[in-house]
Every structure is written in structure tokens, then in C-alpha cells.
Amino acid sequence: EFDYTNERHNLQLVYTSSLDPNAPYIKRGVVLPRVYEELCTDRVITMSYLKGRKFEEETRRQLSLLGVDMKKSMRSIVVGGGSTKNSGGDDDESVTKVEEGGDGVASSSSSSQTLALSTKYPTPMWKTKLTSIVKNVVSVDVLFSIARFTRRLALWSQSTTVKWIQLASSLSIMPAAWKTWADERQNDILQSMTLDWTEDAVHTLMDVHGYQILNQGLFNADPHPGNILVDFPTDSGRKTTIGLIDYGQCKHLTPDERVNIARLILSIANKESDEEIATKFRTLGIKTKNDSTRFLADFGRLMFGRFESQHLDHNWHKDLHKEDRVLYFPKELSMVYRTALLLRGLAMSLQYNPSVGELWRDHALEAIRQHGSSSS
């Protein structure tokens, strides 16, 4: 993280690869800062300036309009569902970290990753019953569709109210305080409306990072919203651009490692059997106490598949932990998982439920096409 020479080298490599017209950067409107080598030292990195707000700021603005408590961290919003008040205790205690032993998995993974709901802190009975009912009636995608519809309805309602107040104010029949509120809200509404492109932005971020991981074998393993910039155009002739910054936490993958990861991702994207997914997982070197095929398959789907209704059920996670536990998690997969988890968490905070495996399918196929024969 503080090796500026290494960070400069990694950023320059990724920046150079982003100029390839066959890469997804240019066609997707993604930019990286250019490094000025002659102005760098082992303590200073000089690079070009990227315009834009942090993606986190834009996301917070949108979620605040829906009444989500923005005093929480973005991570706790994703994990906790955006409730208005914290029920007490540390946000991180509601989950089992991947770094833990016991019911968690091996310490080779990052502490910011999460495998499943913890069994240490019991879920209230009413929540257990509610999630059991919900998972049997509606899917996560349906819930998110309802949330997005509610968001649009809320924005339309606020926009209509603002226009009515502004019209009434022009006729001098509205209190000045109402006019002030409407003027302040108008800017928020305009800003939030620009996030109608969020689904495309999620796909763009997934596409670019899938390319970095599986095609280039060099990727930023810390793509949290603070490291993503969004520059909305002020004129109709320009496209919205996404800027990627901070390459201090990068990971290199060998061709063989990329192929093995690609095969696991394809197995999940293609909805293969438990045995086939578990076999791909074992090839990567994962070790579990009981070598359970069901555990490995469910774990793989949880990592790179779509978030399913059953994942809302606390008992599902308890059963998964009872089935088996990880003794060793392969280091090359650890940072890939972290990257996928951060991007999917961002997507879910915006009410989108992507399958990482499906979005990385083409990159996985290309990695196998390029290097598969040498790793067979």
C-alpha cells in the first residue's frame, strides 16, 4: 500500500493496457490517470488529474433521498439493508469474516470480505420467519425491482412537489421557507436523476475488472466507491466517464492461475452441478475439513453467482457452516473474491443483483482460449 515505486509501475501497466481499443475501457468510457515518470520519486507519484465526484458521494445522495440512514458506512448499508437506526453493537459483528478461523475460512483472505451471516449472534425469531416467508414468495431480483420502482416514484413525487411550490412562489402565495426548501431539493433531484445510468455503470465496472483479472492478470483489488470517480457531462456532446484511481493494492496472476479461476467462474456462470463446481474449486487448492462437495459448490455460487432468496435465510448460512469449514483458501483467489465482493456490494446498494460469473463469462472464455492448453 505504501510502496510507491510498485504502485507507479502497476498503474502504468494498467494505464497502457487501457489504451488498447480492443479493451473495454475506451468503449465503456473508463479512464485511468497517466503517470509522469520524470516527476515521480520513491515517495511521490505524479499523475494526470481526473475530474469527477467519488462514486460513493453520488450513491449516498441517491440513497438519502430514499430515507436511508447515511450516517452508516456504505458497507453497513449493504450488509444491514439500510435500516434507519442501528440495533446496537458493532456493524461488523453481524457477519462472519472470511479471515476468521472456526466457522469462517482461512486467514489468507482479506478482513473486508464476508462469507455468510454469523451464527454467533442469533437472529430474532420474527426476522427468521419473515425472511423464510420472503424467500419462498419473491426473489431478490423482484425485491430490487420494487425498490428501483419506489425510487423512481419518490423522485417523481418530489419533483412534482418542487415544481408546484416554485410555481406557487412565483404567484406570491407560498411561504418563503417552502420556496427555500424547494430550491435546495431541486439540485438534489437533478443530481439523483443522473444516476439512472447506474445499472450500466455496474456492468461497466464489472466488465473492466473482469478484463483486468482474467485477460491482463493485473488488477486493482480495492475497487471500493471511494476509488471510483464519476464525471457527469455538462453538455449533451459528452458521455459520462468513470475514473479508476489508487492502484496501491494490486494483485498479479499467472496464466495458469487465471485459467483455473476462469474455469471456476464459467462453472458457476453455466450453472453446472455441485460436483463440477467443487472439482474446479479443488483444482485451485482450497482445503476444507470435510471436503464437502455441497459446501464447496454453495460457497462458489455465493462468491461468484447471483444473490438468491435462500441467502436471506439465516438458517441457510448456519447449515452451510455446519456442513464444513475452510482450512486453507488459495491466495490467488482471495483477492479476486475481494474484488468481486466489493463490486457486487456496490451493485446491491443500488438495488442491482448481478451474477459476477455471468458478467465475467466472456473474459473467462478468452483466458481459457489464450492459455488453457498450457495449463491442462
N, C-alpha and C positions, 0 to 999 in steps of 0.2 A: 504493500500500500504506500510505503514511503520511499521506495526505490525509484526515483525519478528517471534514472537512466533507462531502466527496464520499461517503465510506463511510456516514456517517449518512444522507445523502439516499438512497442506494441501498437501504440496509437498510429505511428507512421505506417506500419504494415497494414492495419485495418483501413486507414485513410486511402492508401494506394489501391487496395482491393475495391474500395467503394467507387473508384473512378471507372471500373470496368463496366461498359454498357450492358453486358450480359448479367451483371449482378443486380439485385433488387433495389439498390439504393437510389439510383437516378430515376427509374420509372416509378418508384414509390414516394419520391420527394423527401428522401432522408439524407442528411448531411452530417459530416464529421469535421472537427477543426483540423486545419493543416498545421503541422509542426514546422517551426522555423529553426532548423538545426543550428544555424550560425549564432542564434541568440539564446541558446539553451546551455545550461550547466548541469552539474550533478545535483544542484539544489533549486534550479529554476527551469520550468518548461514554458517556452513562449510559443503561443499558437494563435491562430486566427480567431476572431470574435464571432460567436454565433448568436443571432438575435432570437428573442422569444422568451416566453414565460416558462417556468418549470411546469411540467405536466401535472405535478401534484397540486399546484395552485389552481389550475383550471378544473381539476377534478373536485377539489374542495369547494370551489364556488358552485359547481353544479349540485353537489350533494347537499350543501347547506340550504339550497332552495327547496329541497325535499324534506327539510326538518331534521336531517341527520346531525347529531352532536359532533361538530367539527373540533371540539377540544380534545378528542381522542386522536391517537395516531392513525394513519391510513391502515396500518397493519391490523390494529384492533377493530377497525370498522369492517375489514374483510372477514376477520375471524369471528367477530361478535355480532355481525349482522346489522351494525349501525343503530343500535338502540339509543334512546335519548339519555339514559343515565347508566353509569357503571354500577353493577350489582355488588361491587365490593371486591377487594383483593386485587392482585396484580393481573393485568390483562394476559400476561404470558402463562399464567397458571391454568388457563382453561384448555391448554393444548399440551400434547406430548412432543417435546422437541426431538428432532432426529439425532441430536448429538448425545442424548441420554442413553444409559445402559438400561438393563431391566426390561421394561415394557417398550422402550424406544428402540433405536438402532445404533449402529456403531458410531464412535466419536469422530470418524474421518469426515463426517458431513458438517456443514455449517450450522451454527446455532440459530440462524434466522429461518431455517427450514422447519416445516411441520409435517408430521406423518399423519396423525389422527387425533381425535379427541381423547383427552386423558381419562383414565379410569380411576385416577386418584381422587378426583373431586366429583362426587355423584351429581348427576343431573336431576333437578326437581322432577317429581312424578308427572306434573302437568305438562312439562316440556317434552318428556319422553312420549306421553300419549299423543300430544299434538303432532310431533314430528312423525310418529308412526302413522297417524291418520293422513298427514300431508303426503308422505312418500307413496302411499297407496292410492292416492286420488289424482295428484298432479305432479308433473315433472319439474325439475329445476328450471328448464327452459321456459315452461309455461309461466312459472312464478316470475322469472326475469322479464318475460314479455309483458306481464301485467304491470311490473314495476316501471318499465320503459313507457308504457301507455299512460300510467299515472303521472310520470314525469312530464310528458308532453301536455297532458290535460292541465297539470298545475301551471306550467309555463303559459299555456293559452289563457287560463283564467286570470293569472297575474297580469299578463299583457293587456287583456281586455279591461281590467280594473284600472291599470295605469292610464290607458288611453281615455277612459271615461273621466277620470279625475282631472287629467290635463285639459280635456275639453271643457269640463265644468269650471275649471280655474280660469280659463280664458273668458268666461262669462261672469266672472267675479261672484260665483255662488258657492265657492268651496273654501274651507278654512286653509290658511297658508301652510299649516303643518301637514295637511294632506298632500298639498302640492309638493312640498319638500320631500315627503316620503315617495311620491310617485317619480320624481326626478331621480332620486337615488336608486330606486328599484329598476328604472328603465335601463340604466347602464348594466346592472346585473343580468337582466333578461337578455340584453343584446349579447353579452359575453357568453351566457349559458347556451344560447341558440347556436353559437359556433361549434358546440360540442355535438351537433347532430352527426358529425363525421366520426364519432368515437369508435364505432364498430370497424370502420375502415382503418382507423389508427391502430386498433388492437391487432388486426390482421397484418398490418404493415410491420409492427414491432415483432410479431411472431415470425414473419417471413424473414426479416433481416437477421434476427438472432439464430434462426434455424440455418440460414446460409452460413453465418459465421462458424457455427458449431460443426456442421456436417460437411460443408464444402471447403471452408478455409482451415478449419482445425485451430482457430484462434478466436476467442470470443470474450466479451465483457461479461463476467459472472455476477455483476452487481447492477442490473438494469432497473433499479427502483425509480419511482416517479421523479425524484429529485435529480436524477441523472438524465432525464429526458426533457428536451425543450420543445415548445410548440410556438411557431411563428405564424399567426394568422395574418393574411394579406389585408392591406388597407385599400386595395383597388382590385377590380374584377379580373385584371390581367395576370395575376399571380396566384399560384397554388399555395395552399398551406404546407409548410415544411416542418419536419421533425428533426431535431438535432440530438445527437448522442454524444455525451461527454463523460469524462472520468474513466480512464482505462487503467486505473491503478490495481484493479483486481481481475486480471486476465488468466485464462487457462489455455494451454496448448494441448492438442490431442494428436496422437499419431494416426496415420491412415488406418491401421488395424483397430485402434480404439474407436475411431469414427464409424467403421463398418459394423463393429459389434453393437454399438449404440444404435446405429441406423436399423439394424435387424430387429432389435427390441422394439423400437418405435414403430416400425412397419407392422410387427406382430400385433401391437395394440391397436394401431390405426385400422388394420384389416379385421379386427375382432376375431382373432384366432383363438383356439382352445386354450384352456388352462395349461395343459401340458406343453404346448408350443411356446407360449409366453414364458413359462417357467424355465424351459430349456434355454431360451435366448438370454434370460436373466442370469442363469448359472454360468453361461459362457463368459459373462463379464466378470465373474469371480465372486459374486455375492455368496456369503456363508450365513446360514441360519441354524438355529439349534436343532430343529426337527426336519429340516429340508422339505418343508411342506409345499407341495405344488400349488395348492389352493392359495396359500399365503402369498407366495411369490407372484402368482397371476393377479390377485387382487391388489397387491402392492404396486405392481407395474401399471395397472389400469388407473390406480389412484394418482400415480405420478404423472402419466402422460395421456390419460384418457379424459373424457368429459366427466364433469362432476354430476353424479347420478343422485336420484332421490334417496336411495338407501344410505348415502353418505351423510344424510341429515340425521340418521338414527344413531344415537349414542351406543345402543346395543350392538350395532354392526361393527363398530370400532372395538368394543370390548371383546367380541368374538374373534376378531382378527388378531388381537394381541394374545388371546388365549391359544390360538392356533399355533403360533410360532413367534420367534423374535430374531432380529438380525444380530449376528455376531461380528460380521465384517461387511462393510459397504465399500465397494470399489471407488477409489479416489477419483478416477477419471469420470465416473458417473455422478459423483457428488455435486460438482459444480454445474453440470448440465441440469441436474434436478433443481438446484437452487435457482438457476436462470428461468427454467420453465415455471417454477413455483411463483417467483416474483411477477412474471408476466401474466400468469393466469390469475393471480391475486388482484392485479390491477384491472384486468378484464372483468372479474366478478364484482369489483367495487363499482363498476359502470354497468352492471346488470347484463353482462355477456358471459356465456358459458362455453368457451372454446375447447375443442379437443386438440391438445398440443400435438398428439400423434398425427391427426389428420392434417393439420396445418403444416407439419414438417414432412409430410409424406414424400413430396417431390424431391426435397433435399436429401432425404434418406435414400430414395431410389438412385439419385445421382451419385451419392457417396459409394453405394454398392457397385454401381456401374463402373466407376473410376478405379476403385481399389478392392472390390470384392474378390476377384480371382487370386490376388496375392495373399489374402487373409484366410482363404478357405482351408 
